[in-house]
Amino acid sequence: QVQLVESGGGLVQPGGSLRLSCAASGFTFSNYRMSWYQQAPGKERELVATISSTGDSTNYADSVKGRFAISRDNAKNTVYLQMNSLNPEDTAVYYCRADLRRLAVTMRSYWGQGTQVTVAS
């Protein structure tokens, strides 16, 4: 049974930091590209950050570059999103996603249930 379980969300002040975690089980985590997405109220779900299966490559949305950092620990089957210098525009539900890709084609995808991040005074 595949599971992606996000945690670490909550209420934080503007300028503060938060570290999200996504614990994976039921599949070979080290074979999957991992991503974090955000979905604000009334908005489409948008890609925030991506990390390759090995952790050698990362990509970020322009809105979070220099503030957020994605990382993974394949031994712990966990991907993280370190969020610094948070602002109210970062308020959203954050989801992790696992993608199995072969020859640049996505073969399987899994979504977590999401964790709420609220940035407010």
C-alpha positions as CSV (number, residue, x, y, z in Angstrom):
1,Q,0.0,0.0,0.0
2,V,1.5,3.3,-1.2
3,Q,1.5,6.1,1.3
4,L,2.9,9.7,1.3
5,V,2.3,11.4,4.6
6,E,3.1,15.1,5.0
7,S,3.7,16.7,8.3
8,G,5.2,19.8,9.8
9,G,2.7,22.4,8.7
10,G,1.1,24.9,11.0
11,L,0.8,28.6,11.8
12,V,4.0,30.7,11.5
13,Q,4.7,34.5,11.6
14,P,5.8,36.3,8.5
15,G,9.6,36.0,8.3
16,G,9.5,32.7,10.1
17,S,10.6,29.3,9.1
18,L,9.0,25.9,8.9
19,R,10.3,22.4,7.8
20,L,7.8,20.1,6.1
21,S,8.4,16.4,5.9
22,C,6.9,13.7,3.7
23,A,7.3,10.1,4.7
24,A,6.9,7.5,2.0
25,S,6.1,3.9,2.2
26,G,4.9,1.1,-0.1
27,F,7.2,1.8,-3.0
28,T,10.9,2.1,-3.8
29,F,11.4,5.7,-2.7
30,S,15.0,6.0,-4.1
31,N,13.6,5.4,-7.6
32,Y,11.2,8.3,-7.5
33,R,11.6,12.0,-8.3
34,M,10.0,13.9,-5.4
35,S,8.2,17.2,-5.5
36,W,6.4,19.7,-3.3
37,Y,3.3,21.5,-4.6
38,Q,1.3,24.2,-3.0
39,Q,-2.4,25.0,-3.4
40,A,-3.8,28.2,-2.1
41,P,-7.6,28.7,-1.7
42,G,-9.3,29.1,-5.0
43,K,-6.0,28.5,-6.9
44,E,-4.6,25.7,-9.0
45,R,-2.1,23.4,-7.5
46,E,1.4,24.6,-8.4
47,L,4.8,23.1,-8.4
48,V,7.1,24.5,-5.7
49,A,10.2,22.3,-5.8
50,T,11.5,19.1,-7.3
51,I,14.4,16.9,-6.4
52,S,15.7,14.0,-8.5
53,S,15.7,10.4,-7.3
54,T,19.4,10.6,-6.3
55,G,19.2,14.1,-4.8
56,D,21.7,15.4,-7.3
57,S,19.4,17.9,-9.0
58,T,16.8,20.3,-7.7
59,N,14.5,22.9,-9.2
60,Y,12.4,25.6,-7.6
61,A,9.6,27.9,-8.6
62,D,10.8,31.5,-9.0
63,S,8.6,32.6,-6.1
64,V,10.5,30.5,-3.6
65,K,14.1,30.6,-4.9
66,G,16.5,31.5,-2.2
67,R,14.0,30.9,0.5
68,F,13.0,27.2,0.2
69,A,15.2,24.2,0.0
70,I,14.1,20.7,-0.9
71,S,16.1,17.7,0.3
72,R,15.7,14.0,0.7
73,D,17.0,11.2,2.8
74,N,16.6,8.0,0.9
75,A,17.6,5.9,3.9
76,K,14.6,7.3,5.7
77,N,12.3,7.4,2.7
78,T,11.6,11.0,3.5
79,V,11.6,14.2,1.5
80,Y,11.8,17.6,3.2
81,L,11.0,21.2,2.4
82,Q,12.8,23.8,4.4
83,M,10.8,27.0,4.2
84,N,12.5,30.3,5.3
85,S,11.5,33.9,5.2
86,L,7.9,33.0,4.9
87,N,5.3,35.5,3.8
88,P,1.5,35.4,3.7
89,E,1.6,34.5,0.0
90,D,3.1,31.2,1.0
91,T,-0.1,30.2,2.8
92,A,-1.4,27.1,1.2
93,V,-1.8,23.4,1.5
94,Y,1.5,21.7,0.7
95,Y,1.5,18.3,-1.0
96,C,4.3,16.0,-1.8
97,R,4.3,14.0,-5.0
98,A,6.3,11.0,-6.1
99,D,7.0,10.4,-9.8
100,L,8.6,7.3,-11.3
101,R,10.1,8.4,-14.6
102,R,11.8,6.3,-17.3
103,L,13.2,7.8,-20.5
104,A,11.7,11.1,-19.6
105,V,8.2,9.6,-19.3
106,T,6.2,9.5,-16.0
107,M,5.2,5.9,-15.4
108,R,3.6,6.3,-11.9
109,S,2.6,9.2,-9.7
110,Y,1.5,9.3,-6.1
111,W,0.1,12.2,-4.0
112,G,0.2,12.8,-0.3
113,Q,-2.8,14.2,1.6
114,G,-1.3,17.6,2.2
115,T,-0.4,19.7,5.2
116,Q,-1.6,23.2,5.9
117,V,0.8,26.1,6.1
118,T,-0.5,29.4,7.3
119,V,1.7,32.5,7.4
120,A,0.1,35.3,9.5
121,S,0.7,37.7,12.3
